[in-house]
Amino acid sequence: MIDILNIVAAILTIAFGGFGFLAPKFTAGVLDLAPTGSNMGLSEMRASVGGLFVVLGLACLWIGSPIAYAMMGFAYAGAAAGRGLSLVLDQPPMPKALVYFAIEAVLALWLIFANL
């Protein structure tokens, strides 16, 4: 069961990243990030919201070891920590930010505790 849920988490990570990698304008709109005078924002979307997560998920599937999945959990823990701080300091739109935080936190907790 752990292996199946790990694979599902990796596939979700690839899918989430795929939007940022292949459709950065769409992803920017979903995340309420409007591009300004340059295309650097689209480049950042493809890199940090896209390619990073696509390769992270693919690497977990390729390596297939519990430690790889735990590391993906630590990446999600970092995202959840940043989002949590934003919830406190920035008052982002609700419930959208809270839903994203919940997804990141659940993936982090599962991947870390199930694989260490």
Backbone torsions as a table, in degrees:
resi	resn	phi	psi	omega
1	MET	NA	-41.2	178.6
2	ILE	-59.2	-43.4	-179.1
3	ASP	-61.6	-41.2	-179.6
4	ILE	-65.0	-45.8	179.7
5	LEU	-66.6	-34.4	174.9
6	ASN	-62.1	-45.1	180.0
7	ILE	-64.3	-41.4	177.0
8	VAL	-60.4	-44.0	179.0
9	ALA	-62.4	-40.5	178.8
10	ALA	-65.3	-41.7	179.5
11	ILE	-66.5	-41.0	175.3
12	LEU	-60.7	-41.3	179.0
13	THR	-62.1	-43.9	177.6
14	ILE	-62.8	-42.8	-179.7
15	ALA	-65.0	-47.1	177.7
16	PHE	-58.1	-47.0	179.9
17	GLY	-65.5	-33.7	-179.7
18	GLY	-59.1	-36.1	177.4
19	PHE	-63.0	-47.2	179.5
20	GLY	-66.6	-34.4	-177.7
21	PHE	-73.5	-45.4	-173.6
22	LEU	-99.8	-22.7	-177.2
23	ALA	-135.0	65.4	-175.1
24	PRO	-64.7	-32.5	179.0
25	LYS	-67.3	-42.9	177.1
26	PHE	-61.0	-47.4	-178.9
27	THR	-62.0	-42.2	177.9
28	ALA	-59.7	-40.2	178.5
29	GLY	-65.6	-43.3	178.8
30	VAL	-62.7	-36.7	-178.3
31	LEU	-88.9	7.8	-179.3
32	ASP	59.5	38.1	178.6
33	LEU	-113.1	105.7	-178.6
34	ALA	-87.5	130.9	175.4
35	PRO	-67.1	145.2	177.2
36	THR	-107.3	-148.1	-170.8
37	GLY	-61.9	-6.3	-179.8
38	SER	-135.0	170.6	177.4
39	ASN	-91.7	10.2	-179.2
40	MET	-62.4	-33.9	177.5
41	GLY	-61.3	-39.7	177.3
42	LEU	-66.1	-38.5	176.5
43	SER	-61.7	-42.8	179.0
44	GLU	-65.7	-38.7	176.6
45	MET	-59.1	-49.7	-179.1
46	ARG	-60.9	-35.8	-176.3
47	ALA	-81.3	-60.8	-169.1
48	SER	-87.3	-31.6	179.2
49	VAL	-94.7	-21.7	-176.3
50	GLY	-104.3	-83.5	-172.7
51	GLY	-55.4	-39.3	179.5
52	LEU	-56.0	-47.3	-177.1
53	PHE	-77.4	-33.5	175.3
54	VAL	-60.4	-50.8	-177.9
55	VAL	-69.0	-35.3	176.7
56	LEU	-59.0	-49.2	179.3
57	GLY	-65.5	-42.7	178.2
58	LEU	-63.0	-40.6	179.4
59	ALA	-62.7	-40.4	178.2
60	CYS	-62.9	-42.7	177.9
61	LEU	-64.7	-39.3	-178.2
62	TRP	-70.0	-49.8	-178.0
63	ILE	-72.2	-46.0	173.3
64	GLY	70.0	9.9	-178.4
65	SER	-95.6	154.7	178.5
66	PRO	-56.6	-36.7	-178.4
67	ILE	-65.4	-33.6	177.1
68	ALA	-64.2	-44.8	178.7
69	TYR	-66.6	-36.1	176.3
70	ALA	-62.8	-40.2	178.8
71	MET	-64.0	-37.2	175.0
72	MET	-62.7	-37.0	175.7
73	GLY	-61.6	-40.1	177.7
74	PHE	-65.9	-35.0	175.8
75	ALA	-62.8	-44.4	177.1
76	TYR	-65.7	-33.6	177.1
77	ALA	-62.9	-39.3	176.3
78	GLY	-64.2	-42.2	177.2
79	ALA	-63.4	-43.2	179.3
80	ALA	-64.6	-38.2	178.5
81	ALA	-63.9	-44.8	177.7
82	GLY	-63.2	-41.6	179.7
83	ARG	-68.0	-40.0	178.2
84	GLY	-61.3	-43.5	177.0
85	LEU	-62.6	-40.0	178.0
86	SER	-63.3	-38.8	177.6
87	LEU	-58.9	-36.6	-178.9
88	VAL	-78.8	-45.2	-170.8
89	LEU	-93.8	-31.7	-169.3
90	ASP	-105.0	-14.1	-175.4
91	GLN	48.3	59.9	177.8
92	PRO	-68.2	167.3	-177.5
93	PRO	-60.9	133.5	177.8
94	MET	-103.6	149.7	2.1
95	PRO	-88.8	2.4	-175.2
96	LYS	-52.5	-51.4	-177.1
97	ALA	-64.2	-36.3	179.3
98	LEU	-68.2	-37.7	176.7
99	VAL	-63.9	-45.9	179.0
100	TYR	-62.1	-42.6	177.0
101	PHE	-59.0	-45.0	-178.3
102	ALA	-62.3	-43.0	178.7
103	ILE	-61.5	-48.1	-179.1
104	GLU	-63.5	-42.9	-178.1
105	ALA	-67.4	-42.4	179.6
106	VAL	-64.4	-45.7	177.7
107	LEU	-61.7	-42.3	179.1
108	ALA	-60.4	-51.3	-177.9
109	LEU	-61.2	-47.2	-179.8
110	TRP	-59.9	-54.7	-172.5
111	LEU	-64.3	-36.3	179.9
112	ILE	-73.8	-54.3	-172.4
113	PHE	-74.7	-27.2	178.2
114	ALA	-79.4	-19.2	-172.0
115	ASN	-114.5	-4.6	177.1
116	LEU	-102.7	NA	NA
